[in-house]
Amino acid sequence: MPNTNIRHPEERPAGARLEGRISSPHRPGPPPHEKGPLVFLDYDQAELDAAYDQAAYQPNIQQLRDRWVTNSERARARIGVPLRRAYGPGEIEGLDIFRTAARAPAPVFVFIHGGAWRAGRAATYAAPAEMFLGAGAHYVVPDFAWVQDCGGSLFPMADQVCRAITWVYKNAASFGGDPERLYVGGQSSGAHLTAVALTTDWRCVFDLPPDIIKGGLCGSGMYDLAPVRLSHRNSYVKFTDEMVERLSPQRHLDQLRAPLIVAYGTYETPEFQRQARDFAAAVRAADKPVELIVGDNYSHLELPETLCNPYGLLGSAVLAQMGLAPPGATGAPIAS
């Protein structure tokens, strides 16, 4: 049987594309309309708005959101509730720590959740914890403010994510973690915030070693905010020139010091696909290590579900990046 999971230097398709396959009679996208003036590339305003609206391309998105909730509840029922620790003085500034029972110090994976910068909670993203614990790594999910609670600014969220990572680095030993094996990943707007953290000048801003993050996963994110500013997201994010410049990770690749995995699904919006391809290409052009994973036939909220499976697209890639074997291969216990 042929191996359809072919790994290229910069891209790993999810499987062979089948010629002549039956396609859906209707592919979601912007509503029918008369083409208007171009706003960005070949998009008019309606098309660009849809390209930054997951619901326009994934009609069952609420079903997937609900599934993350129930899958996370099931994970907590099996492995237990996490430790809850504060990384800052704000009420929302806490993180969930799921501890592996593997020998300490164990590596740590910090997951930054998505939600269009205006939704999401750590409790909703416990589902991948079981996979990481079984492979011998701790799994940490921070909470952070939503953009509507920050006056429309993304700066407080980016700062909170970086402070949460700082807390994990400084306090890893308190829960059996290894600060020298700290990995960070995120999905959607969480991938954007992850990329911001990966391109942060840690020495200058936090007086920490510049390479505290040893590897990163950016799934289905945005890495240049200029076109996002032109979309409907400008109605709730108060973009400024400074915000676009400072919080566009693709413009700060000189600060990237960790190998990177960039991923997207072929059933995502065209802009989320382009953003991932362009980001990976820019990282590669900067002569820095990057793997681009293309999830054939995956939509925006389906692709991150593969992080829950040690043999899934994202799960297997992250474990390989961390130098870990799938659960069962090492005999690592799942939980303490």
C-alpha angles and dihedrals in degrees: 000000000000120000106242095181094085116179117214124186092264107010137048114188116210092234145330114299111240116227114225094014118162111261131203113270089230126035112197120243140116117344118263109279143146110272111259134196115308115261102175129002104323095333125112117205096272091049094047091047090053091046089062095041114084093195090063091063101029110047092180094054094122090055089055092047090052091048091056088054095050094041090052091049090052091049092053090048089057103039102025135245118310129244110264116215133172118235094182144008097266119102091238094045100101136110137212115231119198108192126212119220090222117119114289136276092050129172120265130222117197115199120204110202127221133223107145087281088286106074144031138084133215091244090064092060103055092107097093092050096088092057093051095044092051091051091052103261134115116239120214129185120186127204119222138173125280120243093245088059091052099057091263094301125131093199096085091051093049090049092050092050091050092047090050090053089047090053091051091049093049096040103034092112090060091070099030097269129143111231089199091061102052119147129181131200138168145175132228109332085001088059088054091052090045090054089049089055092047091054096043120120094237095181095052099040103033104017090239132127110285093236103050089130110069098188141000141210119201112184122186096336143144119249103171114048097194096092092037087059089058093054133079089274086080086074092073104019113068096216118196131183088253093051093049092048100043098038099045101098093194088069094055105050091132085078095051108111103160133076110259138215115200119188141178139164126240091231093058123105115285092248095052088051093048093045091055094047093047093047093050090046091051092050090049091048088053086058094244126135115267137158119201114207118195113198104209111215094002122129127210100277096030096062096061089054086073087068086072092061121070088211095043123106097264098027094055093043094051094046089051090050090051093046093242131138123228115269111278093029090081100026090235113166116243105224143003 
